[in-house]
Amino acid sequence: MKIKKVNLRKIKHLRKRERLSLNKMSELLGYESQNGYYYLESGRNKFSAETLAKVSDIFKVQIDELFFEEEIAEMAKGKTHSA
């Protein structure tokens, strides 16, 4: 099974490529301090769908480019675990 996750590394790369500081990104997204954005980019807080849409607009990329797929193991069907 595959799940989509926000690609924090790519978002940071795009920000640096555009030469935007943490402070400038925070300002563009409406945060009062750079910590608001830093916590998102570092993974401490999660991006909302609205914020990801704004980030994709800032970097002029499709929103799906801000994600990566990760394989997760599926639980074996019909098996029970004994204690």
Secondary structure by P-SEA (a helix, b strand, c coil): ccccccaaaaaaaaaaaacccaaaaaaaaccccaaaaaaaaaccccccaaaaaaaaaaacccccccbbbbbbbcccccccccc
